[in-house]
Amino acid sequence: MSGIQRTALVLTIIGAINWGLIGFFQFDLIAAIFGGQASALSRIIYGLVGIAGLINLGLLFKPSAEVERTEPKMNEQ
């Protein structure tokens, strides 16, 4: 996994936590920290989280290393 994908994954996790807080407690952590939903910094962070989600779409279609690995043949002589 590249550095960009790791960063995107971290941003996506932050976004998921924020949405969980909004859903369960009606509390927007990003807005609380950065001055409301309409502030420029909050909008930038929301945009970065959205872009990170799009980057992570590639992970859905990336073949898993476990799937590609072949099983060792038993009793091969």
VMD Tcl script that builds the backbone (N, CA, C; Angstrom):
set m [mol new atoms 231]
animate dup $m
set s [atomselect $m all]
$s set {name element resname resid chain x y z} {
  {N N MET 1 A 0.862 -1.169 0.000}
  {CA C MET 1 A 0.000 0.000 0.000}
  {C C MET 1 A 0.907 1.230 0.000}
  {N N SER 2 A 0.640 2.138 -0.903}
  {CA C SER 2 A 1.469 3.331 -1.036}
  {C C SER 2 A 1.155 4.336 0.070}
  {N N GLY 3 A 2.022 5.326 0.186}
  {CA C GLY 3 A 1.830 6.369 1.189}
  {C C GLY 3 A 0.561 7.166 0.970}
  {N N ILE 4 A 0.220 7.400 -0.293}
  {CA C ILE 4 A -1.003 8.147 -0.605}
  {C C ILE 4 A -2.222 7.343 -0.177}
  {N N GLN 5 A -2.195 6.037 -0.434}
  {CA C GLN 5 A -3.319 5.195 -0.038}
  {C C GLN 5 A -3.457 5.113 1.474}
  {N N ARG 6 A -2.338 5.062 2.182}
  {CA C ARG 6 A -2.391 5.037 3.649}
  {C C ARG 6 A -2.973 6.340 4.189}
  {N N THR 7 A -2.516 7.460 3.624}
  {CA C THR 7 A -3.046 8.762 4.043}
  {C C THR 7 A -4.533 8.852 3.743}
  {N N ALA 8 A -4.927 8.387 2.566}
  {CA C ALA 8 A -6.344 8.396 2.198}
  {C C ALA 8 A -7.152 7.512 3.138}
  {N N LEU 9 A -6.593 6.380 3.523}
  {CA C LEU 9 A -7.297 5.484 4.442}
  {C C LEU 9 A -7.477 6.141 5.814}
  {N N VAL 10 A -6.452 6.827 6.299}
  {CA C VAL 10 A -6.560 7.528 7.585}
  {C C VAL 10 A -7.633 8.610 7.505}
  {N N LEU 11 A -7.643 9.390 6.418}
  {CA C LEU 11 A -8.658 10.433 6.254}
  {C C LEU 11 A -10.058 9.838 6.161}
  {N N THR 12 A -10.189 8.709 5.500}
  {CA C THR 12 A -11.485 8.050 5.395}
  {C C THR 12 A -11.956 7.556 6.763}
  {N N ILE 13 A -11.042 7.046 7.560}
  {CA C ILE 13 A -11.394 6.600 8.909}
  {C C ILE 13 A -11.827 7.789 9.764}
  {N N ILE 14 A -11.120 8.905 9.643}
  {CA C ILE 14 A -11.516 10.123 10.365}
  {C C ILE 14 A -12.919 10.545 9.954}
  {N N GLY 15 A -13.194 10.496 8.662}
  {CA C GLY 15 A -14.529 10.837 8.173}
  {C C GLY 15 A -15.592 9.895 8.702}
  {N N ALA 16 A -15.261 8.610 8.766}
  {CA C ALA 16 A -16.219 7.625 9.286}
  {C C ALA 16 A -16.506 7.862 10.765}
  {N N ILE 17 A -15.464 8.177 11.515}
  {CA C ILE 17 A -15.669 8.477 12.937}
  {C C ILE 17 A -16.539 9.716 13.089}
  {N N ASN 18 A -16.270 10.735 12.280}
  {CA C ASN 18 A -17.066 11.961 12.347}
  {C C ASN 18 A -18.534 11.679 12.016}
  {N N TRP 19 A -18.781 10.866 10.982}
  {CA C TRP 19 A -20.167 10.533 10.634}
  {C C TRP 19 A -20.824 9.702 11.726}
  {N N GLY 20 A -20.063 8.846 12.382}
  {CA C GLY 20 A -20.609 8.087 13.511}
  {C C GLY 20 A -21.023 9.008 14.651}
  {N N LEU 21 A -20.184 9.996 14.936}
  {CA C LEU 21 A -20.521 10.973 15.977}
  {C C LEU 21 A -21.769 11.777 15.600}
  {N N ILE 22 A -21.874 12.138 14.326}
  {CA C ILE 22 A -23.059 12.879 13.872}
  {C C ILE 22 A -24.301 12.003 14.008}
  {N N GLY 23 A -24.194 10.749 13.592}
  {CA C GLY 23 A -25.344 9.853 13.625}
  {C C GLY 23 A -25.814 9.505 15.030}
  {N N PHE 24 A -24.867 9.246 15.919}
  {CA C PHE 24 A -25.236 8.812 17.260}
  {C C PHE 24 A -25.485 9.961 18.239}
  {N N PHE 25 A -24.708 11.039 18.093}
  {CA C PHE 25 A -24.760 12.097 19.106}
  {C C PHE 25 A -25.088 13.483 18.550}
  {N N GLN 26 A -25.339 13.585 17.244}
  {CA C GLN 26 A -25.580 14.871 16.584}
  {C C GLN 26 A -24.457 15.858 16.896}
  {N N PHE 27 A -23.219 15.377 16.840}
  {CA C PHE 27 A -22.046 16.192 17.133}
  {C C PHE 27 A -21.066 16.074 15.987}
  {N N ASP 28 A -20.774 17.194 15.333}
  {CA C ASP 28 A -19.834 17.238 14.221}
  {C C ASP 28 A -18.480 17.679 14.768}
  {N N LEU 29 A -17.573 16.726 14.950}
  {CA C LEU 29 A -16.270 17.001 15.551}
  {C C LEU 29 A -15.442 17.952 14.689}
  {N N ILE 30 A -15.444 17.759 13.380}
  {CA C ILE 30 A -14.676 18.620 12.483}
  {C C ILE 30 A -15.161 20.057 12.600}
  {N N ALA 31 A -16.474 20.249 12.579}
  {CA C ALA 31 A -17.030 21.597 12.704}
  {C C ALA 31 A -16.704 22.199 14.067}
  {N N ALA 32 A -16.740 21.388 15.116}
  {CA C ALA 32 A -16.451 21.886 16.459}
  {C C ALA 32 A -14.995 22.327 16.591}
  {N N ILE 33 A -14.096 21.584 15.978}
  {CA C ILE 33 A -12.674 21.911 16.092}
  {C C ILE 33 A -12.292 23.098 15.210}
  {N N PHE 34 A -12.841 23.145 13.998}
  {CA C PHE 34 A -12.371 24.113 13.015}
  {C C PHE 34 A -13.331 25.269 12.744}
  {N N GLY 35 A -14.289 25.515 13.619}
  {CA C GLY 35 A -15.075 26.737 13.524}
  {C C GLY 35 A -16.370 26.654 12.748}
  {N N GLY 36 A -17.027 25.520 12.740}
  {CA C GLY 36 A -18.315 25.393 12.076}
  {C C GLY 36 A -18.206 24.793 10.690}
  {N N GLN 37 A -19.346 24.322 10.195}
  {CA C GLN 37 A -19.360 23.658 8.895}
  {C C GLN 37 A -19.056 24.598 7.745}
  {N N ALA 38 A -19.351 25.873 7.891}
  {CA C ALA 38 A -19.174 26.818 6.796}
  {C C ALA 38 A -17.779 27.431 6.757}
  {N N SER 39 A -16.939 27.171 7.768}
  {CA C SER 39 A -15.602 27.767 7.759}
  {C C SER 39 A -14.761 27.146 6.643}
  {N N ALA 40 A -13.828 27.913 6.149}
  {CA C ALA 40 A -13.004 27.465 5.023}
  {C C ALA 40 A -12.198 26.219 5.386}
  {N N LEU 41 A -11.644 26.190 6.592}
  {CA C LEU 41 A -10.825 25.042 6.992}
  {C C LEU 41 A -11.660 23.762 7.100}
  {N N SER 42 A -12.855 23.879 7.646}
  {CA C SER 42 A -13.742 22.708 7.721}
  {C C SER 42 A -14.096 22.209 6.337}
  {N N ARG 43 A -14.394 23.111 5.437}
  {CA C ARG 43 A -14.752 22.708 4.069}
  {C C ARG 43 A -13.586 22.038 3.362}
  {N N ILE 44 A -12.370 22.513 3.630}
  {CA C ILE 44 A -11.184 21.875 3.042}
  {C C ILE 44 A -11.046 20.450 3.572}
  {N N ILE 45 A -11.224 20.277 4.871}
  {CA C ILE 45 A -11.113 18.938 5.468}
  {C C ILE 45 A -12.204 18.024 4.928}
  {N N TYR 46 A -13.442 18.519 4.835}
  {CA C TYR 46 A -14.519 17.709 4.259}
  {C C TYR 46 A -14.171 17.309 2.821}
  {N N GLY 47 A -13.610 18.227 2.060}
  {CA C GLY 47 A -13.208 17.928 0.686}
  {C C GLY 47 A -12.113 16.885 0.623}
  {N N LEU 48 A -11.113 17.001 1.518}
  {CA C LEU 48 A -10.026 16.023 1.544}
  {C C LEU 48 A -10.536 14.634 1.925}
  {N N VAL 49 A -11.468 14.571 2.853}
  {CA C VAL 49 A -12.052 13.283 3.240}
  {C C VAL 49 A -12.807 12.685 2.055}
  {N N GLY 50 A -13.521 13.511 1.314}
  {CA C GLY 50 A -14.235 13.030 0.127}
  {C C GLY 50 A -13.295 12.503 -0.935}
  {N N ILE 51 A -12.216 13.220 -1.195}
  {CA C ILE 51 A -11.214 12.767 -2.171}
  {C C ILE 51 A -10.567 11.473 -1.691}
  {N N ALA 52 A -10.298 11.386 -0.386}
  {CA C ALA 52 A -9.708 10.165 0.171}
  {C C ALA 52 A -10.632 8.964 -0.047}
  {N N GLY 53 A -11.933 9.183 0.104}
  {CA C GLY 53 A -12.880 8.107 -0.153}
  {C C GLY 53 A -12.824 7.638 -1.596}
  {N N LEU 54 A -12.675 8.579 -2.519}
  {CA C LEU 54 A -12.569 8.208 -3.932}
  {C C LEU 54 A -11.276 7.448 -4.216}
  {N N ILE 55 A -10.191 7.860 -3.576}
  {CA C ILE 55 A -8.922 7.145 -3.751}
  {C C ILE 55 A -9.052 5.714 -3.225}
  {N N ASN 56 A -9.763 5.560 -2.122}
  {CA C ASN 56 A -9.915 4.228 -1.529}
  {C C ASN 56 A -10.829 3.320 -2.331}
  {N N LEU 57 A -11.556 3.855 -3.279}
  {CA C LEU 57 A -12.347 2.990 -4.163}
  {C C LEU 57 A -11.448 1.993 -4.880}
  {N N GLY 58 A -10.225 2.394 -5.161}
  {CA C GLY 58 A -9.278 1.501 -5.812}
  {C C GLY 58 A -8.978 0.262 -4.985}
  {N N LEU 59 A -9.079 0.381 -3.660}
  {CA C LEU 59 A -8.819 -0.777 -2.800}
  {C C LEU 59 A -9.873 -1.857 -2.970}
  {N N LEU 60 A -11.071 -1.471 -3.377}
  {CA C LEU 60 A -12.129 -2.461 -3.591}
  {C C LEU 60 A -11.792 -3.408 -4.734}
  {N N PHE 61 A -11.094 -2.887 -5.730}
  {CA C PHE 61 A -10.836 -3.661 -6.936}
  {C C PHE 61 A -9.415 -4.211 -6.995}
  {N N LYS 62 A -8.617 -3.929 -5.967}
  {CA C LYS 62 A -7.257 -4.429 -5.928}
  {C C LYS 62 A -7.287 -5.882 -5.463}
  {N N PRO 63 A -6.653 -6.780 -6.204}
  {CA C PRO 63 A -6.678 -8.189 -5.786}
  {C C PRO 63 A -5.938 -8.372 -4.471}
  {N N SER 64 A -6.484 -9.215 -3.642}
  {CA C SER 64 A -5.890 -9.499 -2.345}
  {C C SER 64 A -4.704 -10.438 -2.513}
  {N N ALA 65 A -3.672 -10.225 -1.729}
  {CA C ALA 65 A -2.492 -11.092 -1.797}
  {C C ALA 65 A -2.844 -12.515 -1.382}
  {N N GLU 66 A -3.817 -12.651 -0.488}
  {CA C GLU 66 A -4.213 -13.986 -0.043}
  {C C GLU 66 A -4.912 -14.757 -1.158}
  {N N VAL 67 A -5.638 -14.064 -1.998}
  {CA C VAL 67 A -6.342 -14.723 -3.093}
  {C C VAL 67 A -5.353 -15.174 -4.156}
  {N N GLU 68 A -4.327 -14.358 -4.406}
  {CA C GLU 68 A -3.362 -14.675 -5.448}
  {C C GLU 68 A -2.417 -15.802 -5.055}
  {N N ARG 69 A -2.212 -16.006 -3.770}
  {CA C ARG 69 A -1.283 -17.019 -3.290}
  {C C ARG 69 A -1.816 -18.406 -3.625}
  {N N THR 70 A -0.964 -19.250 -4.167}
  {CA C THR 70 A -1.395 -20.620 -4.481}
  {C C THR 70 A -1.115 -21.516 -3.308}
  {N N GLU 71 A -1.962 -22.498 -3.143}
  {CA C GLU 71 A -1.804 -23.452 -2.053}
  {C C GLU 71 A -0.652 -24.400 -2.380}
  {N N PRO 72 A 0.211 -24.710 -1.395}
  {CA C PRO 72 A 1.279 -25.679 -1.649}
  {C C PRO 72 A 0.697 -27.075 -1.832}
  {N N LYS 73 A 1.278 -27.789 -2.760}
  {CA C LYS 73 A 0.806 -29.147 -3.030}
  {C C LYS 73 A 1.392 -30.093 -1.994}
  {N N MET 74 A 0.542 -30.946 -1.448}
  {CA C MET 74 A 0.972 -31.883 -0.424}
  {C C MET 74 A 1.507 -33.160 -1.072}
  {N N ASN 75 A 2.455 -33.785 -0.427}
  {CA C ASN 75 A 3.025 -35.071 -0.829}
  {C C ASN 75 A 3.571 -35.048 -2.248}
  {N N GLU 76 A 4.184 -33.954 -2.620}
  {CA C GLU 76 A 4.774 -33.863 -3.957}
  {C C GLU 76 A 6.165 -34.472 -3.914}
  {N N GLN 77 A 6.431 -35.465 -4.772}
  {CA C GLN 77 A 7.748 -36.117 -4.791}
  {C C GLN 77 A 8.281 -36.199 -6.169}
}
mol reanalyze $m
mol bondsrecalc $m
mol representation Tube
mol addrep $m
